[in-house]
Amino acid sequence: MDGFLAALVLSFAVIFVAELGDKSQLMALTFATRFKPVPVLIGITVATALVHLVSVGIGYGLGATLPTGWISLIAGVAFLIFGAWTLRGDKLTEDEKTKAERTNGSAILAVGGAFFLAELGDKTMLATITLATQHGWFGTWLGSTLGMVAADALAILVGRLLGRHLPERVIRYGAAALFAIFGIWLIVEAIIELR
C-alpha cells in the first residue's frame, strides 16, 4: 500500500502542476462558459480517466508510445473546425434552450470527445506514461486522473465566473480564438513530431 500511496501523491502533484496553464485547462475554461459545470466536469473526468488508463498501460505494460503525430494533426484540424463553428454561432429557440438545460448528454460527449483527442500525445499523457514506468499502474492512474480533474475544475470555476460577466459575443469570439489557438498548437506539434 505504501507504493500505491507514493504513486498516487506523486502522480497527482506532477499532473496538477503540468496541467496549470496547459491547453486542456484553457479548453475547460472555454467549455465552462458555454455549458453547465457538471457536464463539463463529467466529460473531462471520463476522457481523462480513459487517456490516463491508456497512458499507464503503455508505460507500465508496453513501454511504447502511440503514434501521436497523426492524432495531434487530426485533433488540430478538428479544433479549427470547432473554432469556425463557434464563431458562426448558433441560436436556440426557447424549446431547444429548455431541452438543453435538462439534457446534459450532448455537452458531456462534446467535452469528453474534445478532451480525449487533445490529451492524446499531450505532455500530461507523456508524464503519466513516464510515471507508470517507475510506479504502480493503479496509483499512477488514479493520481494523474485526480490531478488533472482538480486543475481543470479550477478552470471551470473561472470560466463560469467569466460567463456571468461578459457579453455573449465576447465569449463566442474568445472561445473561437481559443479553439483556433488549440488547433494551430496541435498542428504545429504534429508537424514537429512527424518530421
PyMOL commands that set and color helices and strands:
alter all, ss='L'
color gray80, all
select helices_A, chain A and resi 2-19+23-34+37-62+68-88+94-102+105-119+123-134+137-165+168-194
alter helices_A, ss='H'
color red, helices_A
deselect
rebuild
show_as cartoon
